[in-house]
């Protein structure tokens, strides 16, 4: 008996028990759909976070002082870093969140960040209107401010803020620029910032201790060299290492990729359990089918069917069930991913490899869990089978 005849007989057997066949492959359908949808959601989240990290700046290195250990950063550290050959630009940051600002009768809590003229280039920020701070204005402690997009809408409404005066902690600052929308990045709403000269922020906030120093490496190839040079600079300043934490953009992306791979594997493994359960369901039903069709097997053997023909019949039936479940699971998985993306606004990425992986696993499950029932059917003694009622 050829393979096509085995497929025809197997398909006839499946059609004869449609409801049972559908219930049998339900586990495979759920497993394949879960693998595709969960992996697509995981990859989408990874891509979104990675793009947010890349938006933080270009060749960005973040230096944070360990204050509790005595690693205090000040604006005097900026010239030290600017002398390094591997560093292109340096932007100090002195910030305070939930700072109230006022315009006319409207009040809003924002994050005030004191910095210098290099900030837009280092942090990959762009102006929508007006201009940013200049080096002279930073040196002269000018009371000027550049505001982010959310402040324009929430505080000023439809009024053009350029040239307007706002009160920050009761002090007057003139608005000279508006930043382009940046959105939320790694849990921080970057559209709720007010940027002022670092020297003005020191007086306004009553401290010279910087929160962070943002450093732009001369090139991506020199990022690791820049990190080593920064570490050497601060070790020379403090007399011992590890008083500053240095984090590069590449390190953040590497950590994110590692976490993503782990998350994807976990999601895939959880979904794969459903496939195994589906496979057990296939084996269970195939064993029942062998018992129900014992007399049929005996008749076929009596008229000349060989052991391999019976084996092929039941194994093909198991494979057809798993393939059918795999195809339906792929369709449902794609639909679920698209529904999640459209309804929740999440980014989902349906990759070919996740479809091939889940489908291949479904077929292997069908083969693996179909072998035992098929072998059992093929080993039946035809005389015993013919006597079966």
Secondary structure in CASP SS format (residue, H / E / C, confidence):
PFRMAT SS
TARGET T0000
AUTHOR 0000-0000-0000
METHOD secondary structure of the structure
MODEL  1
X C 1.00
X C 1.00
X H 1.00
X H 1.00
X H 1.00
X H 1.00
X H 1.00
X H 1.00
X H 1.00
X H 1.00
X H 1.00
X H 1.00
X H 1.00
X H 1.00
X H 1.00
X C 1.00
X C 1.00
X H 1.00
X H 1.00
X H 1.00
X H 1.00
X H 1.00
X H 1.00
X H 1.00
X H 1.00
X H 1.00
X H 1.00
X H 1.00
X H 1.00
X H 1.00
X H 1.00
X H 1.00
X H 1.00
X H 1.00
X H 1.00
X H 1.00
X H 1.00
X H 1.00
X H 1.00
X H 1.00
X H 1.00
X H 1.00
X H 1.00
X H 1.00
X H 1.00
X H 1.00
X H 1.00
X H 1.00
X H 1.00
X H 1.00
X H 1.00
X H 1.00
X H 1.00
X H 1.00
X H 1.00
X C 1.00
X C 1.00
X C 1.00
X C 1.00
X E 1.00
X E 1.00
X E 1.00
X E 1.00
X E 1.00
X E 1.00
X C 1.00
X H 1.00
X H 1.00
X H 1.00
X C 1.00
X C 1.00
X C 1.00
X E 1.00
X C 1.00
X C 1.00
X H 1.00
X H 1.00
X H 1.00
X H 1.00
X H 1.00
X H 1.00
X H 1.00
X C 1.00
X C 1.00
X C 1.00
X C 1.00
X E 1.00
X E 1.00
X E 1.00
X E 1.00
X E 1.00
X E 1.00
X E 1.00
X E 1.00
X E 1.00
X E 1.00
X E 1.00
X E 1.00
X E 1.00
X E 1.00
X E 1.00
X E 1.00
X E 1.00
X C 1.00
X C 1.00
X E 1.00
X E 1.00
X E 1.00
X E 1.00
X E 1.00
X E 1.00
X E 1.00
X E 1.00
X E 1.00
X E 1.00
X C 1.00
X C 1.00
X C 1.00
X H 1.00
X H 1.00
X H 1.00
X H 1.00
X H 1.00
X C 1.00
X C 1.00
X C 1.00
X E 1.00
X E 1.00
X E 1.00
X E 1.00
X C 1.00
X C 1.00
X C 1.00
X C 1.00
X H 1.00
X H 1.00
X H 1.00
X H 1.00
X H 1.00
X C 1.00
X C 1.00
X C 1.00
X C 1.00
X E 1.00
X E 1.00
X E 1.00
X E 1.00
X C 1.00
X H 1.00
X H 1.00
X H 1.00
X H 1.00
X H 1.00
X H 1.00
X H 1.00
X C 1.00
X C 1.00
X C 1.00
X C 1.00
X C 1.00
X C 1.00
X C 1.00
X C 1.00
X C 1.00
X E 1.00
X E 1.00
X E 1.00
X E 1.00
X C 1.00
X C 1.00
X E 1.00
X E 1.00
X E 1.00
X E 1.00
X E 1.00
X E 1.00
X E 1.00
X E 1.00
X E 1.00
X C 1.00
X C 1.00
X C 1.00
X C 1.00
X E 1.00
X E 1.00
X C 1.00
X C 1.00
X E 1.00
X E 1.00
X C 1.00
X C 1.00
X C 1.00
X E 1.00
X E 1.00
X E 1.00
X E 1.00
X E 1.00
X H 1.00
X H 1.00
X H 1.00
X H 1.00
X H 1.00
X H 1.00
X H 1.00
X H 1.00
X C 1.00
X C 1.00
X C 1.00
X C 1.00
X E 1.00
X C 1.00
X E 1.00
X E 1.00
X E 1.00
X E 1.00
X E 1.00
X E 1.00
X C 1.00
X C 1.00
X H 1.00
X H 1.00
X H 1.00
X H 1.00
X H 1.00
X H 1.00
X H 1.00
X H 1.00
X H 1.00
X H 1.00
X H 1.00
X H 1.00
X H 1.00
X H 1.00
X H 1.00
X H 1.00
X H 1.00
X H 1.00
X H 1.00
X C 1.00
X C 1.00
X C 1.00
X C 1.00
X C 1.00
X E 1.00
X E 1.00
X E 1.00
X E 1.00
X E 1.00
X H 1.00
X H 1.00
X H 1.00
X H 1.00
X H 1.00
X H 1.00
X H 1.00
X H 1.00
X H 1.00
X H 1.00
X H 1.00
X H 1.00
X H 1.00
X H 1.00
X H 1.00
X H 1.00
X H 1.00
X H 1.00
X H 1.00
X H 1.00
X H 1.00
X H 1.00
X H 1.00
X H 1.00
X H 1.00
X H 1.00
X H 1.00
X H 1.00
X H 1.00
X H 1.00
X H 1.00
X H 1.00
X H 1.00
X H 1.00
X H 1.00
X H 1.00
X H 1.00
X H 1.00
X H 1.00
X H 1.00
X H 1.00
X H 1.00
X H 1.00
X H 1.00
X C 1.00
X H 1.00
X H 1.00
X H 1.00
X H 1.00
X H 1.00
X H 1.00
X H 1.00
X H 1.00
X H 1.00
X C 1.00
X C 1.00
X C 1.00
X C 1.00
X H 1.00
X H 1.00
X H 1.00
X H 1.00
X H 1.00
X H 1.00
X H 1.00
X H 1.00
X H 1.00
X H 1.00
X H 1.00
X H 1.00
X H 1.00
X H 1.00
X H 1.00
X H 1.00
X H 1.00
X H 1.00
X H 1.00
X H 1.00
X H 1.00
X H 1.00
X H 1.00
X H 1.00
X H 1.00
X H 1.00
X H 1.00
X H 1.00
X H 1.00
X H 1.00
X H 1.00
X H 1.00
X H 1.00
X H 1.00
X H 1.00
X H 1.00
X H 1.00
X H 1.00
X C 1.00
X C 1.00
X C 1.00
X C 1.00
X C 1.00
X C 1.00
X C 1.00
X H 1.00
X H 1.00
X H 1.00
X H 1.00
X H 1.00
X H 1.00
X H 1.00
X H 1.00
X H 1.00
X H 1.00
X H 1.00
X H 1.00
X H 1.00
X H 1.00
X H 1.00
X H 1.00
X H 1.00
X H 1.00
X H 1.00
X H 1.00
X H 1.00
X H 1.00
X H 1.00
X H 1.00
X H 1.00
X H 1.00
X H 1.00
X C 1.00
X C 1.00
X C 1.00
X H 1.00
X H 1.00
X H 1.00
X H 1.00
X H 1.00
X H 1.00
X C 1.00
X C 1.00
END
